Amino acid sequence: DLLRTKQSTTSLSLRDCGVGDEGLLAIANVLETHQGLVDLHVSGHVASIVGVVAIARAVAGSPRLLRLSIGERTLDVQKLRGSDGSKSLEIDGVAHGPTGEVGRPRQRLDDLLVTSALLGANTRLQRLGLTNCSLSGRHAAAALENILKDCTALTSLDISRNPWREGLPALFEAMPRIARSLLELDVSQSSPGLYAIAAAADMLLLATPNPGDPGEGAMGIATGPVPPIQRLILPYEPLVARRSPVEMPVVPAVTSDTPTADGEVVAGLIDARDALLSLARAALSSSTLLEIQLGHDGPLLPVRSWRPGSHASVAFENKRFRATDATLLAFMAGSGGGAFGLTFKMCELGDGGCADLSDSLRAPHVALQRLVLSDGKLGARALAVIAASLLPNSPALAHLDLSGNSKLGSNGGANLSAFARGLEANHTLTELDISRGGIDLVPSARTAILRGQATNSLSSSTGRLSSLKSGATVQKLKVDSQSGQSGHTLSSADIEGLLEALASLGSAVATHPLLTSLSLAGNALGDRGVSSFALALSDEGGGALIALDLSATEVGRAGLKSLEVLVNTCMRISSLELRANGAAFNEAVRLERVLSSTSRRSAMLKSILKCEQEPAAEPIEPPADYASYESENIIGIPNEKNVGG
């Protein structure tokens, strides 16, 4: 009654007065029409949810109120309500809702309810951040539901670093009904992570309405997905086991208007890989989602590029992929398969991540043609999966770059032998780069190559030896004794194993139907290694190989003689790169002249004409799975137009 009769009152404090629901309802009835009240203190009251909701709605509609003290803090009413015209609001580190000691949660939800009511009155709000605010449980989810329902212009919501527990799945469940304008959502660093990932997958699946669904727009025409999320940042969860126990919160059956304590936590099982697979499929099914990220520091994974028919290229550089990141990317690549190119430069995929990716890329519908895994520190397991799974089964892979992975030459040549066997079973590759792969037979060059002294002089296989003429003699690679590194001495068994592996690689290249370009640059093969590879390649006729890069391989006169035999035997080879070798410069120049001689070109043309004139009694055709692969531009490759080979 006093407030009704005295409109000039500017401040009212009822702190610790215990006014209860009746008192709060009476104040709420006056507050909406009072013209002078600026400060209101109602902290420490004893009231139910009814009184708190009433005062919250009254404050949201008050014309003059600036500050409200409720719960344990003072709220800036005008800022929350957007009276200053701001379209963005960030609240960080301010606890809302029940918090306190473990086992004794505080049940006063006053500040959270009033904050949500004030934010709901902000019709201009477009970006909202409630980070590290101790949001937890279904009561917090209900408050966010009210905000999303009332703030129709909200496009970005950051609610990361909050212990949501069962509140986050409840919020995800409600979003398809209320978040009609939300484009960006960040819930990273929330718990439990896998539970949130599974709930996010369900939200994305529910976000796409069926065309013509009654009630979706005028005349039953779908109006688009709700929410129309384009960027989604979810919690990161370590992928430690295929099926791991996590804390699964029990979601109590309560209404959104009823405040509840956190649900009881019980032990449960959740399949992490199944949750990631569901998320990948849901992301690909979304018509709006463009990017997805696990954790605030995880790599940003594109979604649209993997959708069928996208024909896009995906590139990552200097990124660290944890097991969960790599597994999610692998599931998206395998489920969608629409990208034509995938590049990882100096990215740590890990053996597990690379193995999952290789397995997923062998699916029949995957359209990937170019894969770059350079300087990825791939281990023996990853290389084994590439050799045994990806190479024999990839439906369209034409370019493979494994440069800078030094484990390829380890284990006494076992890794390289396995890779050669995989290459023998492949029928799609046209370009292969295994430069700087640790295939080292010359100990003195090993340290220098690993330190990068030779990599600056490496070039593409399309170059010529003419650049050597201007460089005069090139110094041999030497080990700096002051660098603190020493060359690794190979045992005789390791050397023999590497030589046998190089011979197997040469045979695999010679029998490959499409491989035209190969780079072994930066591997200290020496004369024995180059000779072993070249002789095996020439014995089989050289196959389809056109360009060979042997830069910085420590090849000398003996190795160049083997290469001369290869060049004279394999007429298709037209490009041989020998930069940064230094020794036997005159022999290298003579070999270059042989490659560019008129007589060699004439012999090559005669060989091609002879192949075209010969009757195709026993045509050689690619396997049925690869019959659609276009290879018209490759000279002498058997296909429907040129079965003579």
Residue pairs with C-beta under 8 A, 6 or more apart in sequence:
2 9
3 9
3 12
3 27
3 30
3 34
3 37
4 30
7 34
7 35
7 36
8 36
9 34
9 36
9 37
10 36
10 37
10 38
10 39
11 37
11 38
11 39
11 40
11 41
12 27
12 37
12 39
12 40
12 41
13 39
13 40
13 41
14 23
14 27
14 41
14 42
14 45
15 41
15 42
15 43
15 44
15 69
16 43
16 44
16 45
17 23
17 44
17 45
18 44
18 45
18 46
19 27
19 42
19 45
19 47
20 45
20 46
20 47
20 51
21 47
21 48
21 50
21 51
22 51
23 45
23 47
23 51
24 42
24 45
24 47
24 51
24 52
24 54
24 55
25 50
25 51
25 54
27 40
27 42
27 55
27 58
28 54
28 55
28 57
28 58
29 58
31 37
31 40
31 55
31 58
31 59
31 61
31 62
31 65
32 58
32 61
32 62
34 62
34 64
35 63
35 64
36 64
37 62
37 64
37 65
38 64
38 65
38 66
38 67
39 65
39 66
39 67
39 68
39 69
40 59
40 65
40 67
40 68
40 69
41 69
42 55
42 68
42 69
42 70
43 69
43 70
43 71
43 72
45 51
49 109
49 113
49 257
49 258
49 259
52 70
52 109
52 110
52 113
52 114
53 113
53 117
53 257
55 70
55 114
56 113
56 114
56 116
56 117
56 118
57 117
59 65
59 68
59 77
59 114
59 117
59 118
60 81
60 117
60 118
60 120
60 121
61 121
62 77
65 77
66 76
66 77
66 78
67 74
67 75
67 76
67 77
68 74
68 75
68 77
68 114
69 75
70 110
70 111
70 114
71 108
71 109
71 110
71 111
71 112
71 114
72 108
72 111
73 94
73 111
75 111
75 114
75 115
75 118
77 118
78 84
79 86
79 89
80 89
80 115
80 118
80 119
80 122
81 118
81 119
81 121
81 122
82 89
82 121
82 122
82 123
82 124
82 125
85 124
86 124
87 124
87 125
87 126
87 127
87 153
88 125
88 126
88 127
88 128
89 119
89 122
89 125
89 127
89 128
89 129
90 128
90 129
90 131
90 158
91 129
91 130
91 131
91 133
92 129
92 131
92 132
92 133
93 131
93 132
93 133
94 133
95 133
95 134
96 111
96 112
96 115
96 130
96 133
96 134
96 135
96 140
96 143
97 109
97 111
97 112
97 134
97 135
97 136
97 137
97 139
97 140
97 143
98 105
98 106
98 107
98 108
98 109
98 136
98 137
98 139
98 261
98 262
99 105
99 106
99 134
99 136
100 106
105 261
105 262
107 259
107 261
109 139
109 259
112 135
112 139
112 140
112 143
113 143
115 143
116 143
116 144
116 146
116 147
117 146
119 125
119 128
119 147
119 150
119 151
120 146
120 147
120 149
120 150
120 151
121 150
122 151
123 151
123 152
123 153
124 153
125 151
125 153
125 154
126 153
126 154
126 155
126 156
127 154
127 155
127 156
127 158
128 147
128 151
128 154
128 156
128 157
128 158
129 157
129 158
129 159
130 158
130 159
130 162
131 158
131 159
131 160
131 161
131 162
132 160
132 161
132 162
133 162
134 162
134 163
135 144
135 159
135 162
135 163
135 164
135 167
136 162
136 163
136 164
136 165
136 167
136 262
137 164
137 165
137 166
137 167
137 260
137 261
137 262
137 263
138 166
138 167
138 170
138 251
138 252
138 254
138 256
138 260
138 263
139 167
139 259
139 260
140 162
140 164
140 167
141 164
141 167
141 168
141 170
141 171
141 174
141 256
142 170
142 256
142 257
144 157
144 159
144 171
145 171
145 174
145 178
145 256
147 154
148 154
148 157
148 174
148 175
148 178
148 179
148 182
149 178
152 180
152 181
153 181
154 179
154 181
154 182
155 181
155 182
155 183
155 184
156 182
156 183
156 184
156 185
157 182
157 184
157 185
157 186
158 184
158 186
159 185
159 186
159 187
159 190
160 186
160 187
160 188
160 189
160 190
160 233
160 296
161 188
161 189
161 190
162 190
163 190
163 191
164 171
164 187
164 190
164 191
164 196
165 191
165 192
165 249
165 262
165 263
165 265
166 249
166 250
166 251
166 262
166 263
168 187
168 190
168 195
168 196
168 199
169 195
169 196
169 198
169 199
169 251
170 251
172 196
172 199
172 200
172 202
172 203
173 199
173 202
173 203
174 256
175 182
175 203
175 207
175 226
175 227
176 203
176 206
176 207
176 225
176 226
176 227
177 226
178 226
179 226
179 227
180 226
180 227
180 228
181 227
181 228
182 227
182 228
182 229
183 228
183 229
183 230
183 231
184 229
184 230
184 231
184 232
185 227
185 229
185 231
185 232
185 233
186 233
186 296
187 196
187 200
187 233
187 234
187 235
188 233
188 234
188 235
188 236
188 293
188 294
188 295
188 296
189 235
189 236
189 295
189 296
190 196
190 235
191 235
192 235
192 237
192 246
192 247
192 248
192 249
193 234
193 235
193 236
193 237
194 237
194 246
194 270
194 272
194 275
195 246
195 248
195 249
195 270
196 234
196 235
197 234
197 235
197 237
197 275
197 276
197 279
198 270
198 275
198 278
198 279
200 232
200 234
200 279
200 282
201 275
201 278
201 279
201 281
201 282
201 283
202 278
202 282
203 227
204 229
204 232
204 279
204 282
204 283
204 285
204 286
204 289
205 282
205 285
207 225
207 226
207 227
207 228
207 229
207 286
207 288
208 225
208 285
208 286
208 287
209 216
209 222
209 223
209 224
209 225
209 226
210 216
210 222
211 221
211 222
212 220
212 221
212 222
213 220
213 222
214 220
216 222
216 223
217 223
224 287
224 288
225 286
225 287
225 288
228 288
229 286
229 288
229 289
230 288
230 289
230 290
230 291
231 289
231 290
231 291
231 292
231 293
232 283
232 289
232 291
232 292
232 293
233 292
233 293
233 294
233 295
233 296
234 279
234 292
234 293
234 294
234 295
235 294
235 295
236 294
236 295
236 298
236 322
236 324
236 325
237 272
237 294
237 324
238 322
238 323
238 324
239 272
239 273
239 276
239 322
239 323
239 324
239 327
241 272
242 271
242 272
242 273
243 269
243 270
243 271
243 272
244 269
244 270
244 272
245 267
245 268
245 269
246 268
246 269
246 270
247 265
247 266
247 267
247 268
248 265
248 266
248 267
248 268
248 270
249 262
249 263
249 264
249 265
250 263
250 264
250 265
250 266
251 263
252 260
252 263
254 260
272 324
273 327
276 324
276 327
276 328
276 331
277 331
277 335
279 292
279 328
279 331
280 328
280 331
280 332
280 335
281 331
281 335
283 289
283 292
283 303
283 332
284 303
284 306
284 307
284 332
284 335
284 336
286 303
289 303
289 304
290 302
290 303
290 304
291 300
291 301
291 302
291 303
292 300
292 301
292 303
292 328
293 299
293 300
293 301
294 322
294 324
294 325
294 328
298 322
298 325
299 316
299 319
299 320
299 321
299 325
301 325
301 328
301 329
301 332
302 312
302 314
303 332
304 310
304 312
305 312
305 313
305 314
305 338
305 339
306 314
306 332
306 333
306 335
306 336
306 337
306 338
306 339
307 336
307 338
308 336
308 337
308 338
308 365
309 338
310 336
310 338
310 339
311 338
311 339
311 340
311 367
312 338
312 339
312 340
312 341
313 339
313 340
313 341
313 342
313 343
313 370
314 339
314 341
314 342
314 343
315 341
315 342
315 343
315 345
316 343
316 344
316 345
316 347
317 343
317 344
317 345
317 346
317 347
318 345
318 346
318 347
319 344
319 347
319 348
320 347
320 348
321 329
321 347
321 348
321 349
321 350
321 353
322 350
322 353
323 350
323 352
323 353
325 353
326 349
326 350
326 352
326 353
326 354
326 356
326 357
327 352
327 353
327 356
329 353
329 357
330 353
330 356
330 357
330 359
330 360
331 356
331 360
333 339
333 342
333 357
333 360
333 361
333 366
333 368
334 359
334 360
334 361
334 363
334 366
335 360
337 363
337 365
337 366
337 367
337 368
338 367
339 367
339 368
340 367
340 368
340 369
340 370
341 368
341 369
341 370
341 371
341 372
342 361
342 368
342 370
342 371
342 372
343 370
343 371
343 372
344 372
344 373
344 374
344 376
345 372
345 374
345 375
346 374
346 375
346 376
347 376
348 376
348 377
349 357
349 373
349 376
349 378
349 382
350 382
351 378
351 379
351 380
351 381
351 382
352 381
354 373
354 376
354 378
354 382
354 385
354 386
355 381
355 382
355 385
358 382
358 385
358 386
358 389
358 390
359 385
359 389
359 390
360 366
361 368
361 371
361 390
361 394
361 397
362 389
362 390
362 393
362 394
362 395
363 395
364 395
364 625
365 395
366 394
366 395
366 396
367 395
367 396
368 394
368 396
368 397
369 396
369 397
369 398
369 399
370 397
370 398
370 399
371 397
371 399
371 400
371 401
372 399
372 401
373 401
373 402
373 405
374 401
374 402
374 403
374 404
374 405
374 433
375 403
375 404
375 405
376 404
376 405
377 405
377 407
378 386
378 402
378 405
378 407
379 407
380 407
380 410
380 411
380 415
383 402
383 405
383 407
383 408
383 415
383 418
383 419
384 415
384 418
386 402
386 419
386 422
387 418
387 419
387 421
387 422
387 423
388 418
388 421
388 422
390 397
390 422
391 397
391 400
391 419
391 422
391 423
391 425
391 426
391 429
392 422
392 425
392 426
394 426
394 428
395 428
395 625
395 626
396 428
396 629
397 426
397 428
397 429
398 428
398 429
398 430
398 431
398 514
398 629
399 429
399 430
399 431
400 429
400 431
400 432
400 433
401 433
402 408
402 433
402 434
402 437
403 433
403 434
403 435
403 436
403 437
403 519
403 522
404 435
404 436
404 437
405 436
405 437
405 438
406 436
406 437
406 438
406 450
407 415
407 438
408 415
408 416
408 419
408 434
408 437
408 438
408 439
409 415
409 416
409 437
409 438
409 439
409 440
409 498
409 523
410 438
412 491
412 493
412 494
412 497
412 498
413 494
413 496
413 497
413 498
413 499
413 500
413 501
413 502
414 497
414 501
416 437
416 439
416 498
416 501
416 502
416 504
416 505
417 497
417 500
417 501
417 504
419 434
419 505
420 501
420 504
420 505
420 507
420 508
421 504
421 508
423 429
423 432
423 505
423 508
423 509
423 512
423 515
424 507
424 508
424 511
424 512
426 512
427 512
427 513
427 514
427 622
427 623
427 626
428 514
428 626
428 629
429 512
429 514
429 515
430 514
430 515
430 516
430 517
430 631
430 634
431 515
431 516
431 517
431 518
432 515
432 517
432 518
432 519
433 518
433 519
434 518
434 519
434 520
434 523
435 458
435 519
435 520
435 521
435 522
435 523
435 549
435 551
436 449
436 455
436 521
436 522
436 523
437 520
437 522
437 523
438 523
439 498
439 501
439 502
439 520
439 523
439 524
439 525
439 529
440 446
440 449
440 488
440 490
440 523
440 524
440 525
441 490
441 495
441 498
441 499
441 524
441 525
441 526
441 528
441 529
442 524
442 525
442 526
442 554
443 487
443 488
443 489
443 490
443 524
444 476
444 477
444 478
444 479
444 487
445 454
445 477
445 487
445 524
445 526
445 552
445 554
446 487
446 488
446 524
447 479
447 480
447 483
447 485
447 486
447 487
448 454
448 477
448 478
448 479
448 480
449 455
449 477
449 522
449 523
449 524
449 552
450 485
451 480
451 483
451 485
453 477
454 477
454 522
454 551
454 552
454 580
455 522
455 552
457 551
457 552
457 579
457 580
458 521
458 522
458 549
458 551
458 552
458 579
458 580
459 467
459 549
459 551
459 577
459 579
460 549
460 577
461 517
461 518
461 519
461 547
461 548
461 549
461 575
461 577
462 547
462 575
463 575
463 577
463 579
464 575
464 577
464 592
465 576
465 577
465 578
465 579
465 588
465 589
465 591
465 592
466 592
467 579
468 474
468 578
468 579
468 585
468 588
468 589
469 589
472 585
473 582
473 585
474 580
474 581
474 582
474 585
475 582
476 554
476 582
476 583
477 524
477 552
477 554
477 582
479 485
479 486
479 487
490 498
495 528
498 529
499 528
499 529
499 532
500 532
502 525
502 529
502 532
502 533
502 536
503 532
503 533
503 535
503 536
504 536
505 533
505 536
506 532
506 533
506 534
506 535
506 536
506 537
506 540
507 536
507 537
507 539
507 540
509 515
509 518
509 537
509 543
509 545
510 536
510 537
510 538
510 539
510 540
510 541
510 542
510 543
510 545
511 540
511 543
512 543
512 544
513 543
513 544
513 620
513 622
513 637
513 638
514 544
514 629
514 631
514 634
514 637
515 543
515 544
515 545
516 544
516 545
516 546
516 547
516 634
517 545
517 546
517 547
517 548
518 545
518 547
518 548
518 549
519 548
519 549
520 533
520 548
520 549
520 550
520 553
521 549
521 550
521 551
521 552
521 553
521 577
522 551
522 552
522 553
523 529
523 553
524 552
524 553
524 554
525 533
525 550
525 553
525 554
525 555
525 559
526 553
526 554
526 555
526 556
526 559
527 554
527 555
527 556
527 557
527 558
527 559
527 562
528 559
529 553
529 559
530 550
530 553
530 555
530 559
530 562
530 563
531 558
531 559
531 561
531 562
534 559
534 562
534 563
534 565
534 566
535 562
535 565
535 566
537 543
537 545
537 566
537 570
538 562
538 565
538 566
538 569
538 570
541 569
541 570
542 566
542 569
542 570
542 571
542 572
542 573
543 570
544 572
544 634
544 636
544 637
545 570
545 572
545 573
546 572
546 573
546 574
546 575
546 634
546 635
547 573
547 574
547 575
547 576
547 577
548 573
548 575
548 576
548 577
549 577
550 563
550 576
550 577
550 578
550 581
551 577
551 578
551 579
551 580
551 581
552 579
552 580
552 581
553 559
553 581
554 581
554 583
555 563
555 578
555 581
555 583
555 584
556 581
556 583
556 584
557 583
557 584
557 587
560 578
560 584
560 587
560 588
560 591
561 587
563 576
563 591
564 587
564 590
564 591
564 594
566 573
567 573
567 576
567 591
567 594
567 595
567 600
568 594
571 600
571 603
571 604
571 607
572 604
572 635
572 636
573 595
574 595
574 604
575 595
576 591
576 592
576 595
578 588
578 591
578 592
581 588
594 600
608 635
608 636
611 636
611 642
611 644
611 645
612 642
612 644
614 644
616 643
616 644
619 638
619 643
619 644
620 638
620 643
620 645
621 627
621 638
621 639
621 640
621 643
622 629
622 638
622 639
631 637
631 639
632 639
632 641
636 642
636 645
637 645
638 644
638 645
